[in-house]
Amino acid sequence: MDIKYTSTRDNSVSVPASAAIIKGISKDGGLFVPCSFPKLDKSFDELAKMNYREVAYEVMKLFFTDYSEEELKGCIERAYDTKFDTEEIAPLAEVDRTYYLELYHGATIAFKDMALSILPHLMTVAAKKNNVDKEIVILTATSGDTGKAALAGFADVPGTRIVVFYPKYGVSKVQEKQMVTQKGANVKVIGITGNFDDAQTGVKNIFGDDAFNAELEKKGFCFSSANSINIGRLIPQVAYYVFAYSRLVLEGRISAGDKINFTVPTGNFGNILAGYYAKKIGLPVNKLICASNDNKVLFDFFKTGIYDRNREFILTSSPSMDILISSNLERLIYFSAGADSNKNSELMKSLSATGKYEITSEMKNEMADFVGGFCTQDEVSATIHDIFEKTGYVIDTHTAVASGVYSKYVKETGDNTPNVIVSTASPFKFTRSVIEAIENEKSDKDDFELITRLSKVANISVPAAVSELESAPVLHDTVIDKEEMEKSIASFLGL
Ligand SMILES: *Cc1c(COP(=O)(O)O)cnc(C)c1O
């Protein structure tokens, strides 16, 4: 089945996957979505025998139908290799009667690596297929983890450049150090004096600025996005939901066809949406539990049907989820409105004009697969503490949001469907919050001392991605106002 992609804001758009991957976002400001959903054509018993790369191929071939088998397998081989510190790529740990799908074994020790290690390869193949002769400029806004994972993926990839904007005072020390030490002749890292939403809105505005884009084109450049709105990121994420399920089948924890739940720590709604896509292609998913931190816009939304970003932005111990506009939710809104781009556009207009919209009760019914939950920062610390005390397993603050939400969900509902908690970062990426939670006291030590301490206390070795950081030289120190984003890009590209 040949799958085309349309825009959530204009149903007359129809492009192949490779074109959608190059563009990142549709001209009308909408997101690319598949016009129809393919179905998995392998049984779960067959999938259970496959390794990560093979499962990834079975999933991606369904969506990226204009890539040849050779092209797609090539991308997968180059992405999921020894950059990951485990042969399994995405191991599943059983802890305290639930499962943790560890997606943090890649180059930057957060789950963004799962998609960003393959996106550059998908994109350079796509450029060849579409006869793009321009240099691709990746523009990225990051709440911390995307930035580094995108930099690592695109550094020195021929035919590409990458500019990353991050909130100067809104990321962890380790996250910042990871980014500002990035090597590569084609990379630029810029701090802005605003929050993640400012960075993301700024990037979206630049994509929509026709005059600026025309000028760029004249000089031989074109923009694309590595943000989670790119379907070249979304689709590779579908693979690990299928992989987790097939592991449970392989290990005899479930039988092929049994339903399971997933609990996902959520920010921009990309990860959990991939779980929804997995269900659409035939994965037996019962509930998708959407876990938020104190910025609980999504929890309120699933409860009331009203999305309202007009509220205080709270900096929490899970910074990669400090988001008030969850971009990928637009794709769910679109489907729940019956794939109606007019209806979706209306709501998105309302969001940008008033910061708010309300869905109909029919749309809400369409979203019955999702359950919202949230955890305060105290609950997050208590969760990290308790799991470590009880089992010796260490989780990061983002994973702890999901873990805490899952415990509350079970208490409230009694639902004992097998559950997978999607574990999104290594505890070493957020060491301060993790060790303080475990030891139940604040520390005035510096982050790198705490890393050594966590390694001792938890008896786990420090990942290479972190141990190399301390002595790495800072290569980027630009900090700007959010109004200066366009100007800073022009200067980097020498316009
Ligand atoms: C990005 C990120 C999230 C949120 O994922 P979304 O796809 O944006 O919902 C959660 N945890 C970590 C560690 C992240 O880096």
PDBQT file of the ligand as one rigid body, heavy atoms in Angstrom, charges set to zero:
ROOT
HETATM    1  C1  LIG A 501      11.500  14.961  25.083  1.00  0.00    +0.000 C 
HETATM    2  C2  LIG A 501      11.413  14.223  26.337  1.00  0.00    +0.000 A 
HETATM    3  C3  LIG A 501      10.181  13.867  26.888  1.00  0.00    +0.000 A 
HETATM    4  C4  LIG A 501       8.868  14.268  26.246  1.00  0.00    +0.000 C 
HETATM    5  O1  LIG A 501       8.634  13.587  25.038  1.00  0.00    +0.000 OA
HETATM    6  P1  LIG A 501       7.568  14.167  24.007  1.00  0.00    +0.000 P 
HETATM    7  O2  LIG A 501       7.717  13.316  22.803  1.00  0.00    +0.000 OA
HETATM    8  O3  LIG A 501       7.967  15.589  23.753  1.00  0.00    +0.000 OA
HETATM    9  O4  LIG A 501       6.237  14.080  24.644  1.00  0.00    +0.000 OA
HETATM   10  C5  LIG A 501      10.168  13.117  28.057  1.00  0.00    +0.000 A 
HETATM   11  N1  LIG A 501      11.319  12.779  28.675  1.00  0.00    +0.000 NA
HETATM   12  C6  LIG A 501      12.531  13.112  28.171  1.00  0.00    +0.000 A 
HETATM   13  C7  LIG A 501      13.742  12.711  28.922  1.00  0.00    +0.000 C 
HETATM   14  C8  LIG A 501      12.619  13.835  26.997  1.00  0.00    +0.000 A 
HETATM   15  O5  LIG A 501      13.819  14.152  26.510  1.00  0.00    +0.000 OA
ENDROOT
TORSDOF 0
